[in-house]
């Protein structure tokens, strides 16, 4: 439970420490970065190290003591972790080129995707969460799988590819790419995890304290 973590720190306790955080790609990182910004402004000698990775890698590095915290998405077993739920939800959808044959659709179904080359994360392609979405459309033309979204988007400009990903992860500002939600809707939750039964460093305690304060402000 979160209450087991000691939060008895004052500003003078944190002078120069390292904070290690692992995270997947999610809009929840906007909140995390706001908390980090507040710490860096109040404690300029703190250094933060951010690792972008998938949940299994993050959990492995927390287990080995190489990360203080992880921000993971989707359904994961509690394991040896304390956790704190974040309110942001990751909405799944499809990113395509603006001149794609599906561009006029307001929503995209699994059946629509069977006709086009699909770019999808390894986890999404095998997840039980998508059993209802994929339904009988199990003959997918998956041409590329990824663990993080960023690099995969560059393939979209070269053909009728469909990138199955979270909303708000792909840059749509230049107008060449568009996002379409899927039907039925599928969401992933976000949570912050850390190891059970360990004494967090001062800066790690501070991060957790300020994150909880940030969450309380929205209630």
N, C-alpha and C positions, 0 to 999 in steps of 0.2 A: 504494500500500500504506500501511497505517496507520503502519508503521515510519518512513516518510519525514517524518512530522509531528514537529516539535520539541516536546519536553515537558520542557525543562530550565528549570522555573520553581520559585520558592520562594514562600512565603506573602507575603513582603514585596514581590514583584514586582507583585501585583495590588492596586491601591489604589482606583481609581475608573474603571471601564470599563463599556461597554455590550455586552450579549450578545444577538444577534438569532437567533431560532429560528422556523422555520416547521414546522407539523405538521398532518397530517390527524387525524381522530378515530380513536382506537385505545386499547385497554387498555395498550399499550406506553407511553403517556404517563405512567402511574403511576410507572414507573421513571425516566423523564426528570425528572419533578417531584421525585422523591426526591433526585436528583443536584443539581438546581437549588437545592433547599432547603438542602443541605449547603454549597453555595457562598455563598448569601445569609447564612447564619448565621456563616460564617467571614470573609466579606468584605462587610460591611453597606453599603459604598459602591458595590457593583456593582448595576447595573440590568439586568433581563432583559426583553426585549420578545418576546412570543409572538404569532405570526400563525397563525390557523387558516385553512387553505387546502388545495386539492387539489394533487396532485403536480406537474402542469404549471406551476401558478403558483409553487409553491415552487422548482422547478428554475429557472424564469425569474429569480426574485429572487436565487437563489444566483449565477447566471451574471452578473447585473448588479452583484453585490457588496452587495446590500441585506440579505442574510441570511448569517449565519455557518454555520448548519446547517439541515438539513431532516430531518424524520422522515416517510418515505414508506411507502406500503403497496402490496403487489402486485408484479407483475413489471414492472420498469422497466429500460431500457437503461442501462448503466454511464455512458456519455457521458463528460463531463469531470469526473467525481466520484470521490473516495475514498469508501469506504463501510464501515460497521460493522454487521453483522447483529445484530438483537435477538432474543432467544429467544421472545418472546411471539408467538402466532399469533392472528389474527383469524378467529373462526368465523362464517360466514355463517348467518343464519336469518331468521325472519319474526316480526315483532311485530304482534299483533292485539289487538282489544279482548277483555275477559274473556268477553263474551257472543257472540263471533263463532262462526259455524257450524263453523269449524275448531278451536275451542278445545279440543275433546276429543281431538284428534289428538296423539300424542306426537311425530310427525315429519311434515313437510310435503314433498310432492313438487312438481315443476314442473307436473304435471298438475292437482294441487289448485289451483294459483294461476291457472289459465286461467279459472276461474269467477268470479273476484273482481277488483275494481279494484286495480291494483298501484301502489305507490309505490316507486321504485327509483332508485339513483344512475345518472347517465349512463354512467359507466364500466362498471358491472356489467351494464347492459343490452346493451352492445356487446362485452364482453370475451370473448376466446377461452377464458378460464378456465372459463366457464360453458357451453361448448358441450356437454359431457357432461351437465351438470345439466339444461339446457333440453331437450336431445334434440329430439324431434319436437314438443314443446309450444311452438311458435314463434309462436302466435297469442295474444299476451299483451295483456291489457287495461290497458296502462300509462296512468294518468291524471295522474301527476305524477312528474317527475324532479327530482333535487336534486344538489348537489355536496357538501353537508355535511348530516348526519342531523338535527340538533337541531330545526329548525323544522318539518320534515316530519311529525314524530310527532303534532303537534296535530290533524291531519286525522283520525286514527284514531277519535276519539270520536264522529264524525258518521256512521259507516256501516261497511259490511263491507270496509273497506280493509285491504290487507296491505302492511306496510312491510318491504321486503327490505333487511336491514342487518346490521352486525356485532353479535354478542352483546355485552352489557354496555354498550352506548352509550345505551340508552333507560332512563329512570327508570321502574321497575316497582313502586316501593315502595307506591304507594297502592292497588295491586290492580286498577286499571282496565285495565291492559295486561298482556299475557303474551308470553313469548318461546317460540318453538318452533324446534328445529333443522330443517335441511333434509336430505333424503336423495336422492342421496348427499351426503356432507359435502364442503364446499368451504372452504378456508382461504386467507387472505392472509398473507404474511410482512411483517415490518417491518424497516426499516434506517435508519440515520443516514447522511446524505450531506453532503459538503462539497467545495469546489472543489479540484482538483488543483493542485499546484505553486504554492501561495501560502503566505505566512507568516501563520499564525494569530495573532491577538492573544493577549495573556497570558491573558485570561479565557476565550477560546475554547480555548486549549491546556489550561487547567485543567478546563474542562467535559469535554473529551475524555478527559483523564487520569482524572478521577473516574468517568466512565461506564465506562471500561475496568476500573477497580478494582472497581466495582460488579458488573460481569459476571464478573470473576474469582472473586469471593467465592462465586458459586453453582456453581462447577465442582467 
